[in-house]
Amino acid sequence: MNSTRNMLLLSTSLALFGCGGGDGDESAPQAKAADDIYTYANKSVVISSYHLDPNGDIVDVAWQQSPSDNMAVELKKVNSSAIFTVPDIQNDEVFNFTVTVTDNDGETASDSISVYAKPAEKSLSLAFVGLGDTKKVTNQKTVTLTGNVVSDHEIKQILVTNGATSLSTNAEIDEMWSATIDLAKGKNEITVMALTADEAQVEIVSTINYHPAMDFTTPLTLSQSSFVLNEGAATVYAQIGTSNDKDPKLKLLVGNTPITDLDESADGIDDDGIYAGSFTFNPTKEGKFCYQAHVSDSEDNKYTSEPACIWVSEKYTSEQVTKSVDIADSVESWLDAQLAQGKDIHASAKEVVEQLNVHKDVGAAGYTYEGGIWWVNEDGILGLHNPLVEDSKSAGRSGVVAPTPVVKASFETRYYDDVINNQPSAYSSVSEPKRIQSSKAVIISPYINNPDVSEFSNFFNTDDYYGVWKTIKDSQSCKLSPDSEFVNNETVGVSLDSFKDFSTFGYIHFSTHGNNYFNGLFKIWDEKWGPSDFLKGYLSVSGLYTGIVLPKNEDGTYNLEGYESDLYMKRLAIGAGGSLIILPSFFEHYLTTMPKSLVVLSACRSVYNNSLANVFLSKGAGAVIGYDDYVLSSYAKNTTNAIIKDMLDNDSTLKQAFDVAVNKHGKSDNSADEAFLRMRGAEDLKLSSGSFDNLSFEQGQLNAWAKKGDGRIITNLGGTTPLDGKFVGVVSTGLGYTNELGSIEQSACIDKNVTTLSFDWKFYSEEFLEYCNTDFDDSFTLSLCESGTDNCSLFETSVNKLCENKDALVESDVTFDRGGVYNTQWIKEQLDISALANKRVNLKIEAVDKGDEIYDSAILIDNIVVE
């Protein structure tokens, strides 16, 4: 056997070296390095060679790296091979090696091998779109899950596994990833794992509830998502919608234990398909408490909703926050000291992280190659720091260009009950151009001239406020109206609330600092730090700087009111001086449905991966644009301005305007470390037409309508259904768990030939009959006014006016919380609005409670037509 093996090895060696003939010195040793190797940063590489000596023995094998290589590595010899680890390179590198063999006669032979290395994966992000994300219930046994994935390198595999059936399938990857799977009745825990060519991996998990009779029309919502121990008991309100007409009984469960009934009249309106209830919440320990709505009906169907959860934590003290700010201040000082010694940013950041890792109050720390330092302290408070890059929109001093992502992403956002009722989608990725559904624009610009930060942090006249925002103001276009601005310009006009609600804005512009953080933290997360959901599906997440610092009380302690929950839930991080940085989880929590908005993230590394963009797109944004690395503020100002100007002037699609901006100002900022302009979402998105949108309410959500108090869209009120379509608007004097008067409104431009506005309305009230012709006179108003003037066309009615014809009032088939409801029939109204033609106007529909807050009224509105 040994003889045979030796003969085989000799035969193989002869073939490798081309032996068996020729004029060469057949007594000399021979060496042949293995094939060139292709790999990635941080990988261990083994280089080897084949060698022989025809008339003797090889006594030495030596490896040497080429002195002309850009980076030197440490080679470790193992037998006749060598091993090294590719450094954390940020650009493609080639490492060249020579192997030299020596025989027992002192003769030598050499050959070379090259190792081609690419940077490690940094941008990998994975997400569900639709089912598994915004919807987690279905009545379909076989479903197709879809989502998007973004990476620097080729995607090797996306594996989708259903824990309920123990079956896995490989997803197809085209514009999006997709996989068709079977569901089991009840809970299905779906795990999606993405693996890249360099073995980087992320995983997301979603639980989907399946039952063939499932018919929820809204998700289960709780009135709060976090709670602080020892603050006293809280009353939590739960609400969910269903179209089940088989005498459904709904209960709220914690685990398998019912804690309260969910009643259809508890929201103040009976027979509206919305079930609500309340319970006392007063936990005694930290953790996550989850609830589900359980439905049983007359046909013995039983099923549950997706869970809604409340995170419970100990109260953060001012001392804990002070400690966090002190760490951030120390990081800033340590980094500045390292840089002052002439070290580069990479080496400086590494030194700082080493100091953090031995700090008694720090649980974990890390950094990006470019110097973005992050940590989580032992109390679970997140911290961030990067030095400023002069003239950029970053929080870092220098940067290395991020690899151009391999984008496999296409986005669509569908309403919650789309799975069940096939309602129209807020955005579907078809080829014809799509328009933003609102002309309202808002800018948030914390660093024009922020008095609370150093001058080096401010953009001054390079801020986008003096670019795209000026263009929007000067255009006086119906397509975009500069409705709101939150700026820090000598005075502070930006608050945390400025970042929370964009439900009525078609254009949202952030002009601020940004960066990307927390790479690698998810793998080492300790549950004692609190929830880690903010990291799931991403190797790292991008953050936006708010320009806000934590306020202090007169005694110097920190005032945490309004911030504590966001800190605990990892929606905010703390920087030097108590500065606050918003993470994607902040927008995930606060944003509601958006009207196909265009979101501009004019900040460094805002689309380094899709962690920020995914949130906006999942909430209904049509598209997001931003920058993949540390971008010069002048380039950001010029490109965003060019895009919007072209969309305004030429009614261009986003892609057409994007190309105009790139052709004029370049694909990147052309700095030493290039930052590229990037686009996510619908390339065919166009600005709003400037006209009213969703007047018939058939989008199923308010979208362009701004609401206050109890203004909403419903499918029915008792036996009353929409006159046309599936949805009807309603405003009330404060039904259910609110006493706030309801109104909805939106702004638009109307055509020069428009003359009339017509609509149908139906008035319900507990004040009818019993309180006719008294001071208790609830009213309903619809007004159309020229913006900024008192030039209005108005319709108004009230309980007392309608009581003039009591015979027209009928007893309702619904009850409010006091009972005794009467209503009118549907009534059509028409207004002459010719005096408002060719003007920008505001349409407002509101209910007003006069005399008391005890007896309520509600008004249905449908079929609003402007012609």
N, C-alpha and C positions, 0 to 999 in steps of 0.2 A: 504494500500500500504506500509506504513512504517513497519507494522508488518511483511509483507511478505519479505520485503528487509532485515530486521534484522534476520529473520529466515534463509535467504539465506546466509548472511554473516557468521552466526554462523555455518551453515553446511559446508561452505568452510573452515572456520578456523579449525573445527574439522578434516576435511580431511587433511589439511596441517600438523597438529600436530599429526596425528595418534590417536586422542582421541576416546573414546567410549569403553575403556576396558583397562585391564592391572593392574599392581600393583603399578603404580606411584602415587605420591601425587597429587590427582585431584584438590586440593585447591591451589597449587602453581602456580605462573605465568609461562607462557610459551613464548619462543621467537624463531623465525626461521628467519635467514637472507635470503635474496633473493639469487638466483643463482649467481655464480661467473660471473664476467664481463670481457670481452675482449675488449680492446680499444687501443688508440694511444696517443702519446704525445700531449700536449696542448689542449686536449679535456676535457670538463666539464663532470663529472661523478656524478650520483646520486646513493647513496647506501641506501637501504631500508630493512625493515624487516616486518614480520607478527608477531603479539603478541596478547595474551589475558590473562585474569585472570578469571578463572571459578567462583570465589566467591567474586569478588571485582572489583576494577578498577586499571588500570596501571596509575601510577602517574608520572613516569619519564622514558624517553628513552635516554640512553647515548651511544655515539660512541667514540671509542678510537683506534688509530693506534698502531700497534705492534711496540714496541721500537727496535726490531731487524731488521726492514726494513732498506734498504740502504739509502733511502731518505725520509725525513719527509714532509708531506703536511699539508696545513691549511684546517681543516674541518669547514664547516659552517652548523650548524643545521637548518633544515627547517622542522618544525613540528616534526614528528618522524623519518624523514630521514636526511641524511647529504649529502652535496655537496662539491666536491673539484675539482681542476684543475690539471690534470697530468702535471708535470714539462716537460721542453724541454729535455727529456732524449735522450741519444745517444746510449743506449743499452737496451735490454729487461729488464724490471723491474717488480717486483711483490709488490703490496701494500696490506697489510693485516689489516683487521679491525675487532673489536669485538663490538657487540651491547649488551648492558645490560639493561634489563627492571626491574623496581621496582614497586611493587603494593602497595596498601594502607596499607597493613600489614607489609611492610618493607621487604618482601621477593623478591628475585631477580632470574632472569634467563638470560642466555647468549647464543649467537651463533656467528659464525664468517663468514666472506665473504672475498674473495680475488679478487683483480682487477689486471688483467694481461695486461701490457701496452707495446706496441712496439714503437720504435722511429717514429717520424713523417716522412712523405714522403719528400725526399730531391732530389731524382734523376729523378723525373718524366720529361720526354721529349717526344715530339710528333712531327712527321714530315710526309709530303708527300714524296713519292718516285715516280719519273716519272711525270705523269700527275698531275698538281697542283703544281709541284716544278720546274723542268727544262723545262717543256712544259705546256703551259696554253691556247692552242687552240686545237680544235678537230673537225673532220667532222662526228663524231659518236654521235648519239642521246643518246644511252645507253652506259654508260662507267662504268668500274670498277676502282675505286680509291683504291690505296694501299699506305701503309706507314709503319713506324715502331714506336714503343712505348717502352720506357724503364721506369721501376718504381721499387721502393723498395718493394711495396706491390701488392697484387692482383688487377688487373684492373677490376672494377665493370662494366664499360660501356664505349664504344666509340660511340658517337652519331654523325652521319653525316647529316647535314641539307643543303638543297639547297634553298637559299633565293628566287630564281627566281620562283620556283614551290611551295614553302612553305611546302615541304615534307621532312620528316626525316626518317632515318633508322638506326638501330643499326648495327655497323660493326661487322663482324666476326673477331676473334682474334686467330691466329695460329702462324705460323712463323712471319707473319706480320698481320697488320689489313687490312681488305679489305671491301669495300661496293660498291654495284652496284646501280647506280642511273640514273634517266632520266634527261636530260638537256633540257632547253628551248632555242630557238634560241636567239642568242645575249649573253649578260653577265649573268653568273651564279655565284653568290657568295656562295662558299662552306665553311661552318663552320664545323670543326671537334673538338669535345670536348671529352677529356679523363677524367674519374673520377676513383679514386682509392678507395680502401677499407676504407681509413681513410678520405675520402671526399676531398682529394686534387684534384685540377682541373687545367688543362691547356687547352688552346684553340688556334687553328690556323685557319687562313682564307686565302683562295685563290680564285681568280676570274678566271673562265674558260670560254672562248668564244667558242660558238658552232655555226656552220653553215654547212649544208651538202656539200657545195662546198668549204669549207675551205681547202687551200692548201699551207700555208706558209711553207717554208723550213728552215728558220732561224727566230729567234725572232727579234723583233724590237730593235735596239741598237742605243743609242745616244753617241756622242763623249765625253760627260761629264755627271756626275751624281750629281754634286754639284756646287754651284755658290755663290760667295761672293758679297753682295751688294756694290755699289759705286766703283766697280773695273773697270768700263767701259763695253761696250757691248762686247759680245762674239759671234762668229760664231759657231753654233752647227750643226754637221753633223748627219743625220739620215740614217739608212740603214736597209733593210729587204729583205728576199728572198721569192719568190713564184714560183710555177710551173704552175700557171694559164696560159693557152694558148688560152684564149677566149678574146683576145684584152683587157687585164686588164688596168684600170686606177687607179693609186694609189695616194692618198693624205695623208698628215700628218695633223692630227686633234689635237687641244687642246680643250677639251670638245667636242662640236659638230661643232666647227668652223675650216674650212680648213685654214692652214697657208702657205703651200707650196706643190707643186707637187713632187712626188717621181718618178724619171725618170730612166729607165733601163740603159741608157748610162752615168748617172752621176758618176758612179764609174770608168769611163774610158773605160769600155767594154760594147758594146751594145749586146743585146740578150744573156745575161748570167744568166738571172733570178734574178739578184740582182738589186733592185731599191733603189735609194739614192736621197738625197736632202739636202739642208742646210737652216738655218734660223737664223736671228739675235735674240739673247736672251739678254735682258736688263731689268730685272724685277725691280720694285720699292718697293717691299715689301717681307718680309720673307714668307716662306711656301713651299709647295710641288706642282710643276707644272708637270702635266702628259700629255703624248702624245700617240696617237695611229695611226697606219696606217689603212686607209680605202680603201677597194678594191671594185670597181664596174666593171662588165664585160659585154660583148655583149649579154649574156643570162640573164641579169638583176639580177645576183647574187650580193648581197651587204653584206659585213661583215668587221669586224675590228680585228686587232691584239690585243694582250695583251698590257697593257700600259708600257711605259718606262718613268721614272720620273727624275726630277732634283730638288734637295733640295736647297733652297735658304736661306742664313743666313746673319746676320750682320757679319762683319769681327771681328774675335777675336783680341783683342789687347794684346800687351805684358803685360800690367798691369793685364788683366784678367787671363792670364796664370800664371803670377807671383803669383797672389792671390791663384790660384789653387795649385801651388807648395807649397806655404806657409801653406795651409791647410794640405797638405800631410806631410810636415815636422813636423807640430804641432801634427798630429796624431801619428807619430813615437815617438815623445818626450813624449806625454801623455801616450802612451801604455808602453813605457820603464819605466816611473815613476811608473805606477801601478804595473808592474811586480816586480820592485825593492822593493816594499812594501811587497812582499811575496804573493800577490794575484794570484789566478790561471788565466789562459788565458781567461776563460769564463767571470769571474767577471771583469777582466781588460778591455776586449773588450766592455763589457756592459757599463762600466763607460765612456769609450772613446766615444761611440756612443751617450750617453746622453749629453756629451759636444758638439758633432757635431750637435745634434738636436736643440740646442739653439744658435748655431753659426749664426750670421746674414747673412753670405754668403753661407750657406748650405741649399739646398732645401729639401733633404731627405738623410737619412743615415741608415745603418743597419750592421749586422755582422753575420757570421756563428758561430756556437757553438765553433768551433775550433779557432776562433780569426780572421778570414778573414774579415777585415773592408772595407766597401764600402760607397761611398757617391756620390751625384751629386750636384754641386753647383748651385747657382741661374742663372749662365750663361749657364748651361747645360753641363759643362765639367765634365766628369766622373773621379772619384778618387778611388784608391785602396791602401790598405796596409795590409801586414801581417808581423809579425816578423819572422825571419829565424829559421828554425829547423836545428840544427847542424847535419851535415852529410846527409842531405836530399836534394831532388830536389824541395823543396817547398819555399814558402815565408811565412811560419808560424812556430811558436816555438813549438807547440805541436798539436797533433791531436787525434781525436777519430775516431775509425774505421767506415768507411761508411758502411751501410748495403749492403750486396751482392745484386746487382740489379736483379730484375726479368726481364730478357731480352726477349722481343718479337720483334726481329729485324732481318730482312734479307734484303739485299740491292741489287738493280740493278740500273744501270744507262744506260739510252737509249738516243740515239741522238734525237735532237729536232724534226725532221720530222718523227720519228718512228711512231707517232700516225697516221700520214697520209700515209706514204709510206712504212711502215714496214721495215725500214732499219735495218741492223744487230745491235745488242746491244753491248755497250762497256763492259758490264759485265752482264751475266744472270745467275741466281742462279740454275744451273743444277749440276748434281753430279760429272761429270768427272772433273779432275783437270784443272784449268785455269792458264795460264802463264801471268806474267807481260809483257807488250809490249815494254819495254825499259830496257836496261842493265845499263843505266846511274844512278849513285848514287850521292847524295849530302848530306852533313851534315851541320847543323847550330848549332854552339856551342858558345854561348856568354859568358860563365862563366868558361872557362878553367883557365885563369889568366887575368881577365878583369881589366885593370889599373884604370877604372873609378868607381869601387865599392870596398867595404871593402873586406879584405881577407876572412872574414867569408862567404861571398857570393860566393866565387869561389870554383870550384870542384877540381882543380889541377889534380893530376894523377887518381882521381876517375871518371873523365869525360869520357863519352862514346867515345870520340875521341881516347882514349888509349885502348879502348875495341873493339867494333864492327868495328870502322873505320880502326883500325890497321889490323883487320882480313880481311877486304875487300881489303885493299892495299896489304897485304902479299899474298893473295890467287892468285892474278894475273889471276882471273877467267874471262872468257867471260860472265858469267852470271851477274856479277856486276862489273862495272868499276867505281873507285872513281873519278868521273868527276870534281866535284866542292866541295870546302869547304869554309865556311864562319865562321871564328873563331875569338874570342878575346883572344889572348894568348900573353900577354905583350904589344902587339899593338892591335889596334881596326880594325878588318876586317869585322865586321857585320854592315850592314846598314838596314834601313827599306826596301829597295829594295830587300834585301836578302830573304825576306819572301813572295815575290809577284808572282813569276813565277816558277811553277814546271811542266809546260806542257810537257816537254820531259824527265822527270826523272821517272824512274821505282822504285827507292828507295829514300825516303825522311826521314831524321832522324833529329829530333829536340832534342837537349840535353840542357835543360834549367830549370829554375824555373817555377812553375805554381801554380794555385789555382782556386777556384770556388767562384763566387761572385754574388751579386745583387739579392739574394733570396728575393722575395716579392716586388721588385721595380716596376714591370710591373703594379701591381694593383693600385699604387699611382702615376703613371707617369703623369707629367704635360706637356701639349703640348708645353708650352713656352720653354721647355728644348730641343726641337728638335725631331727628329724621334725616335720612340721606337721599331722599327722593330727588333732590335738586341736581344730583349728579347722574342719575340713571339714564343710560343711552348715550353718554358722551365721555370721551377721554378727558375733556376739560370743558369749562363753560366760560362764556364771555360776560363781562360786567360793564355797566355804564355808571360813570361818576355823576352824582346828583348835584354837586356843588353845595350840599347841605352838611352842616356839622351838628352833632348831637347837642341839644340845648342844655344849659346848666341852670340850676336853681340859684337863688341869691347866696346860699351858703357854699356854693362851689361844687355841690354834688350834681350828678347828671339827672336830668328829668327824662325818664324813659317813657312817659305817657305817649301812646301812639306809635312807639317804635319797638316795644318789647316783644310783641308777638312776631313781628317780621324778623327780628334778630333770632329768636328761638327757632322759627320755621325755616331758617336759612334762606330767607328772601333778601336779607341785607347783610353786608359785611362792613367791618369797621377799618378805616385807614388812619394814617397819622393825623393827630389833632382832632380825632373824633369824626373824621369825614365818613360819609355814608356812600356805599357802592351798591347799586341795584343788580341783582342776579336774575336770570331768566325766570326762576320760580316766583319772583315778585309779580311779573306780568302774567304768569300762568294763574296766579291766585286772583288778581284784581280785575283783569280784563274780562269783558263780556263779548258778545258778538260784535264784530266790526263790519262796516258796510263796504266790503271789497276794497279796503283802504290801501293806499300806497304808503308804506312806512320807510322813512329814510333814517338809517342809523349812521349818521355822520360822525363816526368815532373810530379810533384805531381798533383794529382787530374785531370789529363788530360782527363780521361774518368770517372770522378765522375758521370757525366751524358753524354748524347750523343751530347751535344751542339757543341763540336769541331769535333767529329768523323763524325757526319751527314754531315757537310760541305764537308769534303774531299770525303766521299763516294758519295755524290750527284754530285761531279765534275768528277767522274770516277775512283776514287781510288778503288782498289780491296779489300783492308782491312786496318784496323787501329789497332795498339796495343798501350796500355798505362797503366796507373795505377789509381786505384780508390780512393787513399788517399795519405797521406804524405809518400812518399817512400824513403827509404835509397838510396843514390846515388850508393853505392856499389852493392846493389841488382839490381838496374836498369841497371847498367853497365854489370853485369854478365848475367842477363836474356836476354837482347837484343843481347848480343854477342853470347850466346848459340843458340838462334833462328837462327840467320843468318849463323853461322858456320855450323849448321846442314843442313840448306837449300842449302848451297854451297857444302858441302861435299857429301851429300846423295841425292840431288835433292828432298828433302822432301817437302810435303805440309806444309803450315803454321801451320795447326793443329798438324801435326806430330812433327814439330820442337818446337812448343809451349809446347807440352807434354814433350819433352826431357828437355827443360829448366826448367819446373816446377818440374820434377822428380829430376833434379840435384840440383836446388837451392831453391826449395820449392814453394808452391802456393802463399806465401806472403813473405814479407821481415822479418817476425817474430819479428818485433819491438813491443814495448808496445802497439802501436796503428797500427795494421797491415795494410799494403797496399798490395792489390792483383794485380797481373798481369792480364790484361783483353784483350780480342780480339773482334773486331767488323768487320763484313763483311764476305768475302769469306774464309772459313776455308780451302778450297781446292786450294787456290792460291799457285802458284809456281813461283820461280824466272824465269826471262827471259831465253830463250834458248841461248841467246847471238847472235842469227842470226838477220838479218835485219827483220823489221816488217813493214807491211802496204806499201810494194813496189808498189802494184797495186792501192793504195789509196781507196780501197773499204770499209774501215772503215768509210768513210764519213767525217772524221776529220783528221787533220795532225797527232795527237797523237805522235808517236815516232819521227816524223820529227820536228826539231827545225827550226823556220822560222825567217827571218829578212825581213823587208820591205814588198813588195807585193808578198808574196808567199802564195798560198791557194789551196783549192780543190774546183772544180766546177763540175756541171753536164753536162754543154754544153757551147760552145762558138759559138753563132749564130746557124747555122745548123750543126756544128761539134759536134759529141757526142763521148764518150769514145769508143775505139776500142773493149773493152771488159768490161762488168760490167756497173756500173752506174756513176762512178766518174773518174775524170782525174785531174792531178796536173797542176798548172800553176805558172810560175814566170814571172815577168815583170820588166821593167825599172822604174816603179813608176806610175801606172795608178790611176785614180780617185783622192782621196784626199791625196795622199802621193807621194812624189818625191823620196822616199827611194828605192834603188835597191832591188829587190826581190831575195831571196835565201831560199832553204830548205836543211837540212842536217841531217844525223844521223850516229851513230857509231855502229859497230858490229864486230864480229869475223866471218871469212869465213873459210869454211872447207878446209882441206888439198888437197882435190881432185878437188876443184873448178878451172875452167879455163877461163870462159867467163862471161861477163856481157852484156846483150842486153836490148834495150829499143826502144820505138817509140817516135818521137818528131815531132812537127809541129810549124813553126816559122811564126809569124805575125809581121808586122812592118809598121809604117807610113813612114819609110825611104826608103823602096823599090822603085825602079825605079827613083824617083826624086832625091834621094841622093846616088845613087849607085856610088862606087869608089870615095868617098869623105872622109873627116875626121869624118863625122858623121857615125860611124860604130858600132852600137849596136851589142853585141855578146851574145852567149849562151855557157855555159861551164858545162860539167858533169865530175867530177873528183873523182877517188877512190884512196886514199892515205893511206899508212901505217901510223898509228898514231904516231905523233912526228917525222916523217921523211919526206924526199922529194922523197921517193919511190912511184911513182904514175902511174896510168894509166889514160889517159886524152882524152876526146873528146871536141873539140872546133870548133864552126863555128860562122860566123858573117854576117852582111848585105852585106859587100863587097864580101865575098866568095860566098854567095848565088846569088849575082847579076851576077856572071860569067855565069849563066844559066838562063837568064831572062825569057826564054820561059817556065820555070818550075814554075814561079810565077804567081798566079792568083789573080784577084780582090776579095777581101773578102766580105762576106755577113755581116760583122760587121764593125762598125766604132769606133775609139777611139776619144779622145777629139779634135784632129786636122783633122780627116777624112783621106781619101785616103789610106786605109789599103790594103796591098797585103799580101799573105801568100804562103807558100810552101804546098805541099801535106804531108800526113803522111810519114815519112821516118824512116826506121828501121836501128839502128846502133848496132854494136857489138864490144866490147873491149876484148882484150886478158888480163886477169888479173891473169894469172898463177903465175907471180912473187909475187903476194900478197897472195897466198894460205897459209892457216894456220896462218894468222896474224890478228891482230886487225886493222881495217881500218875505215876511215871516208869517207862517200859518200856525195858529195855536188853538188847541182844543182843550178846554178845562172845565172841571167841576168845582163849584164853590159852595162851602157849607156856611149857611147864615143862621145865626141864632144859637146853635149848640153843636156839640160833636157827638151827640148820642144817636140820633136817627139819621140813617145814611141814605144816600142816593147814588145811582149808577146810570151812566148813559152809554148806550151802544152807538157806534158810528160805523157806517159802511158806505161803499160806492162813492168816494169823493172823486169828482171829475172837474177838471179845469179845462174849459174850451172856449 
